């Protein structure tokens, strides 16, 4: 029998992730008006929600049933590994290719692969190791200033080390930005700038009759 409750839970979690992606996209795009960009804490909050939901979805796939840490028994087989997808009614080849085959894909679509390759290429252009392109010899790293001879061919460990440095620098910038926003919020009382004083009826010459 199909694990209907677990599948419904996965469907709910997947819909949550989709909604969070759209919410983050709308927040970043700001309705097409760059001057109306949301505050960085708002963007970071929606991004963290998306990460948390994705993490929960991944855990639900790996462990469909909650397990106790005190249990010493060997983990049972994942129930999703025994599920086979098959249409419940007859379908034409065109319908099968358009509706069912995408569900069975274990590789990214052509558009996703193209965007991923473009992203990797742009990132590699700004890395001293040239990323995976430098490891593969497609784009060798630049020579050191004042150096002689060809630069050393980077290894994957060098690329990972540089990626860790980039992530650390990014996290430090984020921390400084959040700290700056917090300091500004504590320094200036923004409520006074947006608060509208409501005049009393006698100040408006209000006559109740």
Buried (B, 14 or more C-beta within 10 A) or exposed (E): EEBEEBBEBBEEBEEBBEEBBEEBEEBEEEEEEEEEBEEEEEBBBBBEBBEEBBEEBEEBEEEBEEEEEEEEEEEEEEEBEEEEEEEEEEEEEEEEEEEEEEEEEEEEEEEEEEEEEEEEBEBBEEBBBBBBBBBEEEBBBEEEEEEEEEBEEBEEEBBEEBBEEEEEEEEEEEEEEEEEBEEEEEEEEEEEEEEEEEEEEEEEEEEEE
